[in-house]
């Protein structure tokens, strides 16, 4: 009976699909599903604040985030690290994590970003790179939560601004410095002014910031 059933199934399959090929396809499908589940779990964990702040340097970045509206929203919907900085979709997210290993390499073998002074001195470059990343993707991660046609705001003209004045603009063109420490627009950024501000903040002698950057 079982043999007859097997013969009927074989008759329905194309000639090139032998028992061995069918077995390989089943194993491949199981492996593929398992691999996608692994990537999904990996993405979920590595996109979390808990994972990101494993490095002390990222904890320094997270401090102002915990005081922002993205961490303490009126709606109670909190945006975590991955919601903003990791692309949607398991394969795109995995690629972002892969590219992000360059930052891990810098953390391990580069400058001492755990030092608050060094961290603050390099913050502008990190901010500019992040803004460029958002711009290249047309602020796709922002649009996971924010819909222009639904941004009414507290000002009566907020909706019109987003639907008319900002119709062709990407979110990052107008909205930045909302979560992390404020950094000027790249077009108006002055390195000397930033260095002087950091020196004053940490009580350093004038010219110390420039020396630290030169030694790296």
C-alpha positions in Angstrom: 0.0 0.0 0.0 2.7 2.4 1.0 4.7 1.4 -2.1 1.7 2.1 -4.4 1.3 5.5 -2.7 5.0 6.3 -3.3 4.7 5.3 -6.9 1.7 7.6 -7.4 3.6 10.5 -5.8 6.6 9.8 -8.0 4.4 9.8 -11.1 3.2 13.3 -10.3 6.7 14.7 -9.9 9.0 15.8 -12.8 11.4 13.1 -13.9 14.5 15.0 -12.7 13.2 15.1 -9.1 14.4 11.9 -7.7 14.1 10.7 -4.1 17.5 12.1 -3.3 16.7 15.5 -4.9 13.4 15.7 -3.0 15.2 14.8 0.2 17.8 17.6 -0.4 15.1 20.1 -1.2 13.3 19.3 2.1 16.5 19.6 4.1 17.4 22.9 2.3 13.9 24.3 3.1 14.3 23.4 6.7 17.7 24.9 6.9 16.5 28.1 5.1 13.6 28.6 7.5 16.0 28.0 10.4 18.5 30.5 9.0 15.9 33.2 8.6 14.6 32.6 12.1 18.2 32.9 13.4 18.7 36.1 11.5 15.4 37.5 12.9 16.4 36.6 16.5 19.9 38.0 15.9 18.5 41.3 14.5 16.0 41.6 17.4 18.7 41.2 20.1 21.5 43.3 18.4 19.1 46.1 17.7 18.1 46.5 21.4 19.4 49.2 23.7 20.7 46.5 26.1 23.0 45.2 23.4 24.0 48.6 22.0 25.0 49.9 25.4 27.3 47.0 26.1 30.1 49.3 25.1 30.6 52.2 27.5 31.1 54.5 24.6 27.5 53.8 23.5 26.3 54.3 27.0 27.6 57.9 26.8 25.5 58.3 23.7 22.4 56.7 25.3 22.3 59.1 28.3 20.8 62.0 26.4 18.6 59.6 24.5 17.0 58.5 27.8 15.9 62.1 28.3 14.5 62.6 24.8 10.9 62.3 23.6 11.8 59.1 21.8 12.5 57.5 25.1 9.8 59.3 27.1 7.0 59.9 24.6 3.6 61.1 25.6 2.1 58.2 23.7 4.1 55.6 25.5 5.5 54.2 22.3 9.2 54.1 22.8 11.7 54.0 19.9 14.8 51.9 20.7 18.2 52.0 18.9 17.3 49.6 16.2 14.0 51.3 15.4 16.0 54.3 14.2 19.4 53.0 13.1 18.6 49.6 11.5 16.8 49.1 8.2 13.5 47.2 8.0 13.5 43.7 6.7 15.6 40.8 8.0 18.2 40.8 5.2 18.6 44.6 5.1 18.9 44.6 8.9 21.6 41.9 8.8 23.5 43.9 6.2 23.4 47.0 8.5 24.7 45.0 11.4 27.5 43.6 9.1 28.5 47.1 8.0 28.3 48.2 11.6 31.2 45.9 12.6 33.5 48.7 11.3 32.5 50.7 14.4 33.2 47.7 16.6 36.7 47.4 15.1 37.3 51.1 15.8 36.1 50.6 19.3 38.4 47.6 19.9 41.5 48.8 18.1 41.1 52.5 17.5 40.7 55.6 19.7 39.6 55.3 23.4 35.9 56.2 22.8 35.1 55.1 26.3 36.9 58.3 27.4 34.1 61.0 27.6 36.4 63.7 26.2 37.5 61.6 23.2 33.9 60.5 22.7 32.6 64.1 22.7 35.4 65.3 20.4 34.4 62.7 17.8 30.7 63.1 18.2 30.2 65.5 15.3 31.7 63.1 12.7 29.4 60.4 14.1 26.4 62.7 13.8 27.2 63.7 10.3 27.6 60.1 9.2 24.3 59.1 10.8 22.5 62.0 9.1 23.9 61.0 5.8 22.7 57.4 6.4 19.2 58.7 7.0 19.3 60.9 4.0 20.4 58.1 1.7 17.4 56.0 2.8 15.0 58.9 2.7 14.5 58.6 6.4 12.9 55.2 6.0 13.2 54.2 9.6 11.5 57.5 10.7 8.6 56.6 8.5 8.0 53.4 10.3 6.2 55.4 13.0 5.7 58.9 11.5 3.3 59.5 8.6 3.3 63.0 7.2 -0.4 63.1 6.6 -1.0 62.2 10.3 1.4 64.8 11.9 -1.1 67.3 13.3 1.2 68.6 16.1 0.2 71.3 18.6 0.5 74.2 16.1 -2.4 74.7 13.8 -0.2 74.9 10.7 1.9 71.7 11.4 0.0 69.5 9.0 0.1 72.0 6.2 3.9 72.5 6.7 4.5 68.7 6.3 2.1 68.2 3.4 3.1 71.4 1.5 6.4 73.0 2.5 8.1 69.7 3.3 6.3 67.6 0.7 9.4 66.7 -1.2 11.8 66.7 1.8 13.2 63.9 3.8 12.6 63.9 7.6 16.3 64.3 8.4 16.5 67.5 6.4 14.6 69.3 9.1 14.5 67.0 12.1 17.8 66.2 13.9 19.3 66.8 17.3 16.1 65.3 18.7 17.6 62.3 20.5 21.3 62.6 21.1 23.6 65.5 22.0 23.1 68.5 19.9 25.6 68.9 17.0 25.4 71.8 14.5 24.6 71.4 10.9 27.6 70.2 9.0 27.5 73.3 6.8 27.9 75.6 9.7 30.0 73.3 12.0 33.3 74.9 13.2 35.8 72.5 14.6 37.7 75.1 16.7 34.4 76.2 18.3 33.5 72.7 19.1 36.9 71.9 20.6 36.7 75.1 22.8 33.2 74.0 24.0 34.5 70.5 25.0 37.5 72.0 26.8 35.3 74.3 28.8 32.9 71.5 29.6 35.6 69.2 31.0 37.8 71.9 32.5 40.7 71.3 30.1 43.4 73.8 29.2 43.0 75.6 25.9 44.5 73.6 23.0 44.1 70.2 24.8 41.4 69.1 22.4 43.6 69.8 19.3 46.4 67.8 20.9 44.2 64.8 21.6 43.0 64.7 18.0 46.5 65.1 16.7 47.8 62.2 18.8 45.3 59.8 17.3 
